[in-house]
Amino acid sequence: MTTPHTFSRHPAFDLVNPDGEPSLILVCDHASNHILPEYEGLGLGAAELSRHIAFDIGAAAVTRALAQSLGAPAVLSRFSRLLIDANRGFDDPTLVMKLSDGAIIPGNAHADDDEIARRIARFHAPYHGAIAGLITRAAARGIAPVLVSIHSFTPVMKGFQRPWSFGVLWDKDGRLALPLLRRLRQQPGLIIGDNEPYSGELEGDCMNVHGTRNGLAHALIEIRQDLIETQEGVLQAAGFLAGALRDAVPIAQAHASKGGPTMDEAKREAVEAAVFRRLVEHLQSRSDVQNIEMMTTAGFCRNCLGDWYKEAAEGLGQTISKEAARERIYGMPQAEWKAKYQRDATPEQLAAFEKSQKHG
Ligand SMILES: [Zn+2]
C-alpha cells in the first residue's frame, strides 16, 4: 500500500506526534542507517553500515524521547545519509558521499546527476516536505514554530578525541541557540560546545532551509555518541535536553513575537487569513447588502470574492469549482443565497450600476 508521502513501501520519513503542540518541531536528519535492498548496501558490509558514517547513532532514540516528553511533533529520516544526506543542500558536494571517514562508498562511485535526482525525489524531497508540512500546519494556527534538529557525533574523528558532551550549532540567529547554550552550561561536569564539533553555518542545510529562510528560530543539537549508546544514556540525555528546551524555547518565542521583519511572514499570513474570514462573516451577516450595490459603489461583489478565491487556490495548484469557491463566500450555495436574500434590482439601482460601469 503506497501512502502519499512515499515512492515505495518504504516511507522516507517517520512522523511522530503529528498532532502534537507545534510551537516546537523536532527533526532528525540522520536518524536511520536503512538502505533499501535494491541499493545492495551501497557495496558496504554490515559493520560499515552500523558505523557513524551511515547514521547518527542514538539520535533517533533521543528525538523520540524528546518528542514524547515535550509533546512535540518530530520528523525522522528513514534512509541512510550514505544514500543521500538530508542535511545538505542540492549544491553541496557531500550530498552523496563517495568517501566518508576513511571508507569508500562503492555504490556511490557512479552516482551521476540522474541517480542523485532519483534519490532526491525518493528520499530527500519527501523528508523535507514532511518538515515543511508541519511548519505550514503550525502557521495555519498562527504559530511560528521553533525548530530543533537532533544529531550525534562520533567521539573520535581522525584521531582527535572530541571533548564536548553536547554541542549547539547555529549560524546568525541566536534566538534559540543563545538561551539554550546558557541553560546547558548550568549543568556542572559537562562540556558544551558552541558551534562544536562543527560550525552551524552551512548554506542549504536543514536548519538553513526551514529555519533561516522562513525566519523561524532554530538550533541544531549535537550529542556525543558514547553518551547515548544505551537506553539509560538516551533517557538521561533526553531528560537533560528536554529541561533545557522547556526553558529556552519560550525565550526564543518571546523574541519571535517581538517581530523581526522576516519572522512573522507565517504569522502575517495567518492574520491576513483571519481578516479574510472576518470579511466573509461580515458579508454573510449583512445579507441586506445587495451585490449590485457593492458593484456600483466598490466595483466588486460576493461573486468577485468567490472568483478571487478560485484564482488564488489555482495559483497554489488547488482545483476548486466556481460554485464551490462562491459557496465559501456565501456560506451556502449561491442559488440558496439568491433565493433567500437577493432582491430584484430597482430601476434606480440598475441605472446607478450602469453608470458606474461606464465610469469604471
Ligand atoms: Zn548528523
Boltz pocket constraint, residues with backbone or C-beta under 6 A from the ligand:
constraints:
  - pocket:
      binder: B
      contacts: [[A, 29], [A, 30], [A, 56], [A, 87], [A, 150], [A, 151], [A, 152]]
      max_distance: 6.0
